[in-house]
Amino acid sequence: MLIDIIGIVSVFLILFLVFTNSSLSKIILVLFASSIALFIARLTLTQQSTLDAFFNSFGLLSILAFILVTIHFLKKRLVTNKNR
């Protein structure tokens, strides 16, 4: 039940951010935060193994999106440091 609620709330929040033209980094941050919440809920409530809970909570796309946003922020930080 809690896992379904987390999923539904995160979908509505992501749709709200998309329709309000928010930045991609905010959308991916919400996706990552909801994946962490799902991971914790699956570990504690359903007693899944850590590996199963991880792969059920974090999809391949969310992991790739988090890596891409991290690279983007690091590049942006390097450019601003070079301009100083």
C-alpha positions in Angstrom: 0.0 0.0 0.0 2.7 2.5 1.0 4.8 1.5 -2.1 1.8 2.3 -4.3 1.2 5.6 -2.6 4.9 6.6 -3.1 4.7 5.7 -6.8 1.4 7.6 -7.4 2.6 10.7 -5.6 5.9 10.7 -7.5 4.2 10.3 -10.8 1.9 13.2 -10.1 4.8 15.4 -8.9 6.8 14.6 -12.0 3.8 15.4 -14.2 3.3 18.7 -12.4 7.0 19.6 -12.9 6.8 18.7 -16.6 3.6 20.8 -17.1 5.0 23.7 -15.2 8.2 23.6 -17.4 10.6 23.0 -14.6 14.2 22.2 -15.2 15.2 18.6 -16.0 17.4 18.5 -12.9 14.4 19.0 -10.6 12.5 16.3 -12.4 15.4 13.8 -12.1 15.9 14.8 -8.4 12.3 13.9 -7.7 12.7 10.7 -9.6 15.8 9.8 -7.5 14.2 10.8 -4.2 11.1 8.6 -5.0 13.4 5.7 -5.9 15.2 6.1 -2.5 11.8 6.1 -0.7 10.7 3.0 -2.6 14.0 1.3 -1.8 13.6 1.9 1.9 9.9 0.9 1.9 10.7 -2.3 0.1 13.5 -3.2 2.5 11.5 -2.6 5.6 7.9 -3.5 4.6 8.3 -6.3 2.2 11.5 -7.8 3.6 13.0 -8.1 0.1 16.8 -8.7 -0.2 18.9 -5.6 -0.6 19.7 -6.4 -4.3 16.1 -7.2 -5.2 14.8 -4.0 -3.5 17.5 -2.0 -5.3 16.7 -3.3 -8.7 12.9 -3.0 -8.1 13.3 0.6 -6.9 15.9 2.0 -9.2 15.2 1.4 -12.8 17.9 1.6 -15.4 16.6 4.9 -16.7 16.7 6.5 -13.3 20.3 5.4 -12.7 21.3 6.7 -16.1 19.5 10.0 -15.5 21.2 10.5 -12.2 24.6 9.9 -13.7 23.8 12.3 -16.6 22.7 15.0 -14.2 25.8 14.5 -12.0 28.0 14.9 -15.1 26.1 18.0 -16.2 26.6 19.6 -12.8 30.3 18.8 -12.6 30.8 20.2 -16.1 28.9 23.4 -15.2 31.0 23.7 -12.0 34.3 23.3 -14.0 33.3 26.0 -16.5 32.4 28.5 -13.8 35.7 27.8 -11.9 37.7 28.3 -15.2 36.0 31.7 -15.8 37.1 33.0 -12.4 
